[in-house]
Amino acid sequence: MIFKLLHFLPPSSYRRLVVLPCLLLGLSGLWACSESTPAVAPEFGLIDADASYATRSLYQNLNRLSPDHVLFGHQDALAYGVLWEGDVDRSDIRDVTGSHPALYGWEIGDLELGAAENLDKVNFVRMQEWIRAAFERGGVTTISWHMNSPVTGANAWDTRPTVAKILPGGSHHEVLVNYLDAFIEFNKELIYFNRNGKERSIPIIFRPWHEHNGDWFWWGKGSTSEADYIALWRFTVDYLRAQGVNNLIYAFSPDRSRIDLKHFARDYLYGYPGDDYVDVIGLDNYWDLGHPANKAPVEQQRRDFAQSLKNIVEIAHKKNKIAALTEGGLDKLGNPHFWSETMLPAVEAKEDMRGLAYIMMWRNANREREGRDHFYVPYKGFEGAADFIKFVRSPLVLLEQELPNMYLRPRNVD
């Protein structure tokens, strides 16, 4: 692992070589010291007692890194960018910084219908290839699912009541089961071979039923009761585990726009399925990052964004979980100093409130294919790229090339 970490340090990261004395202590001491030498993060257990070795290792390493570092992620990073599509081993982030993101977000909406592509026209077979390639490089993958309604057949934004009919005993329960089976089959292709030549499943941070406290999805507030939402989440986890799916880390992710900061914990925990059903205390936040419907002054939004991250870290610490900004960003990056003025100060919170494992920005739509500008990270030639480079050069922010081996635990062998 020492040599892997050294290999992943590019010249631009030599400023982080302060960690090397820690490496000389051996693998058992790798996580015992860091640039600021914070308290060592405690061991957190996954909700799946049968989780694979690599999955448990990923979760522990995300936890152990979080006091000093945050992984930077991007949706659909390898599939396309603003000015390109389908190029081999390319991402807009790599074009700008020289490294792919540390975390890759993928969406499997329409998989349940037997479609070849997801709702953003990403081919599922290619997606599996990109997930395997990212894993081989040491990157991390998270998957969300805008599932079509098992009752109406319409897309995720159809808000006609659905959930009560797909729970056990409901008229359309078998449709839900079939949809989950489609994911199980997809997941079976996400494999690697360990050092002993044994087939293993690639760990995935799975983020189902997201933004449920909003009113825009059929599983959301207003379309279903809190009790039925909780039952849907629990059934999903229980069913997948019963089918032998043991490579998932389950992320819970309400939307910030429906949370009152003065009553954050109360609003955040609406629909919370319980500590035995959640691994990641996540938050989707576009609201405080320049959302057009948010009329608060810019400085107030920045303070609110930082506070929202501190709040999920606090909840995560109390529950012995990891915290993450599971989705967010500023569309088209209209503020040329967004990264240095908004994102970085929030990430650089006081040491006693750090603990954010990763942040993920939404996708960069291909301009030619979609006929519009819709992007959340800079692309090659974008005028605001210099500010983004300043952000990723922070010792706190990790891209893929700067990751240690996320799938190995000290003194253990898979």
C-alpha positions in Angstrom: 0.0 0.0 0.0 2.9 2.4 0.7 4.2 2.0 -2.9 0.7 2.5 -4.3 0.2 5.7 -2.4 3.6 7.0 -3.5 2.7 6.1 -7.1 -0.5 8.0 -6.9 1.2 11.2 -5.8 1.6 13.5 -8.8 4.2 16.3 -8.9 1.4 18.8 -8.1 0.9 17.0 -4.8 4.4 17.2 -3.4 3.0 19.7 -0.9 1.4 16.7 0.7 4.6 14.9 1.3 4.4 15.9 5.0 2.5 12.6 5.3 5.5 10.5 4.3 6.9 10.2 7.9 3.6 8.5 8.7 4.2 6.0 6.0 7.5 5.1 7.4 5.8 3.9 10.5 4.3 1.0 8.5 0.9 0.1 7.4 -0.4 -0.2 10.9 0.5 3.5 11.5 -0.7 4.8 8.1 -3.9 6.3 9.5 -2.5 7.2 12.9 -1.0 10.5 11.8 -1.7 13.1 9.2 -0.9 16.7 8.3 -2.8 18.1 11.2 -2.7 15.0 13.4 -6.3 15.0 14.4 -7.9 12.4 16.7 -8.0 9.0 14.9 -11.5 8.3 13.5 -13.2 5.4 15.3 -14.0 2.2 13.5 -17.5 2.4 12.0 -19.4 -0.8 11.0 -21.5 -1.2 7.9 -25.2 -2.1 8.3 -24.5 -5.3 6.3 -22.7 -7.7 8.6 -21.8 -9.8 5.6 -20.4 -7.0 3.6 -17.3 -7.9 1.5 -13.8 -7.2 2.6 -13.3 -4.5 0.0 -16.6 -2.9 0.9 -15.8 -2.8 4.5 -12.3 -1.5 3.7 -13.7 1.3 1.5 -16.1 2.4 4.3 -13.4 2.4 6.9 -10.9 4.3 4.7 -13.5 7.0 3.8 -14.1 7.4 7.6 -10.4 7.5 8.4 -9.6 10.0 5.6 -12.5 12.3 6.5 -10.9 14.4 9.3 -8.2 15.6 6.9 -9.5 15.0 3.4 -12.6 15.0 1.2 -12.9 13.0 -2.0 -14.1 15.0 -5.0 -16.7 13.4 -7.2 -18.4 14.1 -10.5 -21.5 12.6 -12.2 -21.1 10.7 -15.5 -17.4 11.9 -15.6 -16.1 9.3 -18.0 -19.0 9.1 -20.4 -19.0 12.6 -21.8 -18.0 16.2 -21.2 -19.2 19.6 -22.4 -17.1 19.4 -25.7 -16.6 15.6 -26.1 -18.4 12.3 -25.9 -17.1 8.7 -25.7 -13.4 9.4 -25.7 -11.2 6.8 -24.0 -10.0 7.5 -20.5 -11.1 11.1 -20.5 -13.0 13.4 -18.2 -13.5 17.1 -18.0 -11.8 17.1 -14.6 -8.8 15.3 -16.0 -8.6 17.8 -18.9 -8.4 20.6 -16.4 -6.4 19.2 -13.5 -4.5 16.2 -14.9 -6.5 13.7 -12.8 -9.8 12.0 -12.9 -12.2 12.7 -9.9 -11.8 10.4 -6.9 -15.5 9.5 -7.0 -17.7 8.7 -9.9 -21.4 9.1 -9.9 -23.6 7.0 -12.2 -27.4 6.8 -12.7 -29.3 3.6 -13.6 -32.8 5.0 -14.3 -34.5 3.0 -17.1 -32.4 -0.1 -16.3 -35.5 -1.6 -14.8 -37.3 -1.3 -18.2 -34.6 -3.4 -19.9 -33.3 -0.3 -21.8 -29.8 -0.3 -23.3 -29.2 3.3 -22.0 -30.1 5.3 -18.9 -32.3 8.4 -18.9 -29.2 10.5 -19.8 -28.3 8.2 -22.8 -25.4 6.5 -21.1 -25.1 2.9 -22.3 -25.3 0.4 -19.4 -22.6 -1.9 -20.7 -20.2 1.0 -21.1 -21.1 2.1 -17.7 -20.1 -1.2 -16.2 -16.8 -1.0 -18.1 -16.2 2.5 -16.7 -17.0 1.4 -13.2 -14.5 -1.5 -13.5 -11.8 0.8 -15.0 -12.3 3.3 -12.2 -12.0 0.6 -9.6 -8.8 -0.7 -11.2 -7.3 2.8 -10.9 -8.4 3.1 -7.3 -11.4 5.3 -7.7 -14.8 5.1 -5.9 -18.2 4.6 -7.4 -21.7 5.8 -6.3 -25.0 4.9 -8.0 -28.3 6.6 -7.9 -31.6 5.5 -9.3 -34.4 7.6 -10.8 -36.7 4.5 -11.0 -39.7 4.7 -13.2 -43.0 4.2 -11.4 -43.8 0.5 -11.0 -47.5 1.4 -11.0 -48.0 4.0 -13.7 -45.1 3.2 -15.9 -44.2 6.9 -16.1 -40.8 8.3 -15.1 -39.6 9.2 -11.6 -41.2 12.6 -11.7 -44.7 11.2 -12.0 -46.1 12.1 -8.5 -49.2 9.9 -8.6 -49.4 7.7 -5.4 -47.3 4.6 -6.0 -45.4 3.4 -2.9 -48.3 1.8 -1.0 -49.0 -0.4 -4.0 -45.4 -1.7 -4.3 -44.8 -2.7 -0.7 -45.2 -6.4 0.3 -48.9 -7.3 -0.2 -49.5 -4.4 -2.6 -50.9 -4.9 -6.1 -47.7 -4.0 -7.8 -45.2 -5.5 -5.4 -43.8 -8.0 -7.9 -43.0 -5.2 -10.3 -40.8 -3.6 -7.7 -39.1 -7.0 -7.1 -38.5 -7.4 -10.8 -37.0 -3.9 -10.9 -34.7 -4.7 -8.0 -33.7 -8.0 -9.8 -32.7 -5.9 -12.8 -30.2 -4.0 -10.6 -29.0 -7.3 -9.1 -28.2 -8.6 -12.6 -26.4 -5.3 -13.4 -24.4 -5.5 -10.2 -23.3 -9.1 -11.0 -21.1 -7.6 -13.8 -19.3 -5.3 -11.5 -16.5 -7.7 -10.6 -12.8 -7.9 -10.2 -10.4 -10.7 -9.3 -8.5 -10.5 -6.1 -4.8 -11.5 -5.6 -5.8 -15.1 -5.2 -7.7 -15.1 -8.5 -11.1 -15.2 -6.8 -14.0 -13.2 -8.2 -15.2 -10.4 -6.1 -17.8 -7.6 -6.4 -16.7 -4.0 -6.7 -17.9 -1.9 -3.7 -20.6 0.6 -4.6 -22.1 3.5 -2.6 -25.8 3.0 -3.4 -28.1 6.0 -3.1 -31.7 4.9 -3.7 -34.9 6.9 -3.1 -33.0 10.2 -2.8 -34.5 13.7 -2.1 -37.6 12.0 -0.6 -38.4 15.1 1.5 -39.2 16.9 -1.8 -42.4 16.7 -3.7 -41.0 16.0 -7.2 -40.6 12.1 -7.2 -43.3 9.4 -6.8 -41.5 8.3 -3.6 -41.4 11.8 -2.2 -43.3 13.7 0.5 -46.8 14.4 -0.5 -47.0 11.4 -2.8 -46.5 8.9 -0.1 -46.6 8.7 3.7 -43.5 8.8 5.9 -44.2 5.3 7.1 -44.6 3.9 3.6 -41.3 5.6 2.5 -39.5 4.0 5.4 -41.0 0.6 4.6 -39.9 1.0 1.0 -36.3 1.8 2.0 -36.2 -1.1 4.5 -37.6 -3.6 2.0 -35.1 -2.5 -0.6 -32.1 -3.1 1.7 -33.5 -6.3 3.1 -34.3 -7.7 -0.3 -30.9 -6.9 -1.8 -29.1 -8.4 1.2 -31.3 -11.5 1.1 -30.3 -12.0 -2.5 -26.6 -12.0 -1.5 -25.8 -8.5 -2.6 -23.0 -7.6 -0.1 -21.0 -4.9 -1.9 -23.2 -1.9 -1.2 -22.8 1.0 1.1 -26.2 2.6 1.6 -26.5 6.4 1.4 -29.4 8.4 2.7 -29.8 11.8 1.0 -32.6 14.3 1.7 -32.7 17.6 -0.2 -31.6 20.8 1.5 -34.3 23.0 0.0 -36.9 21.3 2.3 -34.8 21.6 5.5 -35.1 24.5 7.9 -31.6 25.2 9.2 -33.1 26.2 12.6 -34.6 22.7 12.9 -32.1 20.8 10.8 -32.0 17.5 12.6 -35.8 17.3 12.8 -36.3 18.0 9.1 -33.3 16.0 8.0 -34.5 12.9 9.8 -37.9 12.9 8.1 -38.3 9.4 6.6 -35.0 8.2 8.2 -35.3 4.4 8.0 -33.1 3.8 11.1 -29.4 3.4 12.0 -29.6 -0.3 10.9 -30.5 0.7 7.4 -28.2 3.6 6.6 -24.4 3.9 6.2 -23.9 7.4 4.8 -25.5 10.5 6.2 -25.8 12.4 2.9 -27.3 15.6 1.7 -28.2 16.9 -1.8 -27.7 20.6 -1.8 -28.1 22.9 -4.8 -30.2 25.3 -2.8 -27.4 27.1 -1.0 -25.1 27.1 -4.1 -26.9 29.6 -6.2 -30.2 27.9 -7.0 -32.4 30.5 -8.8 -35.3 30.0 -6.4 -33.2 30.9 -3.4 -33.5 34.6 -3.0 -31.2 34.9 0.1 -28.1 37.1 -0.3 -25.0 35.4 -1.7 -23.1 35.7 1.6 -26.0 34.2 3.5 -26.2 31.3 1.1 -22.5 30.6 1.6 -22.9 30.6 5.4 -26.0 28.4 5.1 -24.1 25.9 2.9 -21.3 25.6 5.4 -23.8 25.2 8.2 -25.6 22.4 6.3 -22.4 20.5 5.9 -21.5 21.0 9.6 -25.0 19.7 10.5 -24.8 16.5 8.6 -21.3 15.8 10.0 -22.7 16.4 13.5 -25.6 13.9 12.9 -23.1 11.4 11.3 -20.8 11.6 14.3 -23.7 11.0 16.7 -24.8 7.9 14.7 -21.3 6.6 14.0 -21.7 7.0 10.3 -19.8 8.9 7.6 -21.2 12.2 6.1 -21.2 13.3 2.5 -22.5 16.0 0.1 -24.1 13.3 -2.1 -25.2 15.7 -4.9 -24.9 19.4 -5.6 -23.3 22.3 -7.4 -23.9 25.5 -9.4 -25.2 25.1 -12.9 -23.0 26.8 -15.5 -20.7 28.1 -12.7 -21.8 31.7 -13.2 -19.6 32.8 -10.2 -16.0 32.7 -11.5 -14.8 32.3 -7.8 -17.4 29.7 -6.8 -14.8 27.1 -5.7 -12.6 29.4 -3.7 -15.4 31.6 -2.2 -18.2 29.1 -1.6 -17.0 25.4 -1.7 -13.5 25.7 -0.2 -14.5 27.6 2.9 -17.3 25.2 3.6 -14.9 22.2 3.3 -12.3 23.9 5.4 -14.5 23.9 8.4 -13.1 23.9 11.9 -11.2 20.8 12.7 -13.6 19.6 15.3 -16.4 19.7 12.7 -14.6 18.0 9.9 -15.7 14.6 8.8 -17.1 15.0 5.3 -16.0 11.9 3.4 -16.9 13.1 -0.1 -18.6 15.7 -2.2 -20.2 15.0 -5.7 -21.0 17.6 -8.3 -23.7 16.9 -10.9 -22.9 16.1 -14.6 -21.5 18.1 -17.5 -24.0 17.7 -20.3 -22.6 17.3 -23.8 -23.4 20.6 -25.5 -23.7 19.3 -29.0 -26.0 16.3 -28.1 -28.2 18.2 -25.7 -28.2 21.6 -27.4 -27.6 23.6 -24.2 -25.1 24.5 -21.5 -25.6 22.5 -18.4 -22.4 21.8 -16.4 -21.2 21.7 -12.8 -17.4 21.5 -13.1 -15.0 23.4 -15.4 -14.1 22.0 -18.8 -11.1 22.6 -21.0 -11.1 26.2 -22.0 -13.6 27.4 -19.5 -12.6 30.7 -18.0 -13.3 29.7 -14.4 -10.9 26.7 -14.5 -8.1 28.5 -12.6 -10.4 28.9 -9.5 -11.2 25.2 -9.7 -7.5 24.3 -9.8 -7.0 26.4 -6.7 -9.7 24.4 -5.0 -8.4 21.0 -5.8 -4.9 22.0 -4.8 -6.1 22.4 -1.2 -4.5 19.7 0.9 -8.0 18.7 2.0 -9.3 17.9 -1.5 -8.4 14.5 -3.1 -8.7 13.5 -6.7 -8.1 10.0 -8.0 -4.4 10.2 -8.4 -4.0 11.3 -4.8 -6.0 8.4 -3.2 -4.4 5.7 -1.1 -5.6 2.2 -1.7 -9.2 2.6 -0.6 -9.9 -1.2 -0.7 -7.2 -2.4 1.6 -7.2 -2.5 5.4 -4.0 -2.7 7.5 -2.9 -6.2 8.6 -5.7 -7.9 6.6 -5.6 -9.8 3.4 -8.7 -10.5 1.1 
